[in-house]
Amino acid sequence: MQLSAHLTRRLPFLRWPRPTAALLRSESMAGLTVGLMVIPQGVAYAQLAGMPLITGIYASLLPALAAVLFSASARLSVGPVALTSLLISAGLAPLATPGTAEWVDLAVWLALMSGLLQAALGLARFGWLLNLVNSPVLMAFTQAAAVLIITSQLPALLGFQRSWGQMLHAPAIHAGAAAFGLGSLALLWLARRWRPAFPSILVVVLAAAAISGALGFEASGGKVIGLLPQGLPSLYIPAWPGAEALGQLVLPTLVVTLISFLETASSAKVDNQKKGERWDQDQDLIGQGLAKIVSGLSGSFATSSSFSRSALNLYAGAQTGWATIFSVAVVLLALLFFTPWLRHVPQAVLAAIVLVAVVGLLKPREFLRVWRISRVEGVIALLTFMITIAAAPALYWGVLAGVLMALSHFLYQHLHPRIIEAGLHPDGTLRDRHLWQLPPLAPHTLALRMDAALDFASAGAFERRVTEYLTEHPDTRQVCLLAQPINHIDVTGAEAFARVWAQMQQRGVALLVSGLKLPADTVLRAAGLLTPDALLHLYRSDAELLAALDAHRVTTDNNQNDSVQR
């Protein structure tokens, strides 16, 4: 029986191919690779989020299953990620102490609120809201967050036994922790370069656990993961935090929702391009939202798509969501039988895992690339970076400031549209006649081209330009409006057009309009501004208008010659 398109869109797993032995072999290897990576990463990211370490593994189980079943991009690896974990920690820092029951409850509420918001946006088909954050702002915020993550992990990596400030006056370093941290960092970095598909994280973690247990690292004062509970997560209902606390979670919720889905977008676009398919961003919003809700109800924190694990999934040969099913099975087995093996893992090793994952986000040359393309956007990116660093731990001010600056720049550009006086270039094109020092299209003629929509933002500039020209050039006989670039006219634009047209009629100035597109034409006709008039002439294209001007010029010249002969 053939399923309806709407049903398969809402339940994407119905489109998965029927498993065959060959497919399952391929998917199992990819799932095993990602599953072995996500277990130690989950523990490391739970520590970054200030959560009990076991919740990092919980976030890799049922949330990943919910995401793969209901997301359109089935090959993405969903679970705990560094950036979302940092945002959780930063958002909750003013409200509770990391690791406490209150902190866990607030983290769960943050996951539930963010998940509900994402699912609602997906159901309402509001995926276009992604466009509110442009690439330079996201790049700068991500790099600032990476700097903060690295800074937060360096004390554990280097074995600092005191805070940064205290270390400057009285250094105290645990040599064993520093050795574990730096050694793990070097091994993971080398393995990532030479064998990216090798489960190097798990191997390093198990080796570190064995060495730590044999040497009595914990007994000598070293910090280790400790005993993790075995078994599946149970349903977690968080305590009601009060309206005031929930109100304080609104901004962190918005930022986690936005940044989390932008992370998903970066992976999903690559995945769908490789498959040659259109990205269904609304369905992915629903899937990601459900994953966060399931994570919260598991007593864990907000999840997202991991770019590194998703890339590894593709590299390992994953073709469908079945790979994630195998990955979830690996995590399930680890929860049931193997968590005691992680007891002796030094926390310095967890810091190394986070650093290896995050260091790839640092790309200083991106600032120079953006600066070369657009200096204004380069400044916006730099300010976003600096504000994010300065506002830590309230990281949301960085992204909000970046979005506000980008939208202000966007609005400024629309309030100051490019309006040129056109002239005929020797190559036959119409260009800015002042820039190219070209003569007017015809005597006593203004030829304008506005490279923007005629709407509430640009209407004032359009009206001002025409009015000032007519005032300065009272001998003007005709105005040519090259309207092809105008894709849209709103009510404000139509009213400005009406005032300009009335002014021209009073002066006896003809209006020649060329290339008017259907959406703009429909609005002007509905406003009664294109009714037949002796001074109004409409042309389908700029070429027709130029031909009419040439014909008028020839007629004028012939009439002048006849007058001279008489």
FENTAZI-V599644 format. One record per helix or strand of 3 or more residues. SS is the DSSP state (H for helix, E for strand). FROM is the first residue (numbers start at 1). LEN is the number of residues. If there is no record, write none. Layout:
ss->SS from->FROM len->LEN
ss->SS from->FROM len->LEN
//
This chain:
ss->H from->5 len->6
ss->H from->12 len->4
ss->H from->21 len->28
ss->H from->54 len->5
ss->H from->62 len->9
ss->H from->82 len->11
ss->H from->101 len->23
ss->H from->127 len->6
ss->H from->135 len->24
ss->H from->164 len->6
ss->H from->175 len->20
ss->H from->200 len->16
ss->H from->243 len->33
ss->H from->281 len->17
ss->H from->307 len->9
ss->H from->322 len->21
ss->H from->347 len->15
ss->H from->365 len->9
ss->H from->375 len->17
ss->H from->396 len->20
ss->E from->419 len->6
ss->E from->430 len->3
ss->E from->445 len->6
ss->H from->459 len->14
ss->E from->478 len->5
ss->H from->491 len->17
ss->E from->510 len->5
ss->H from->518 len->9
ss->E from->536 len->4
ss->H from->542 len->24
//
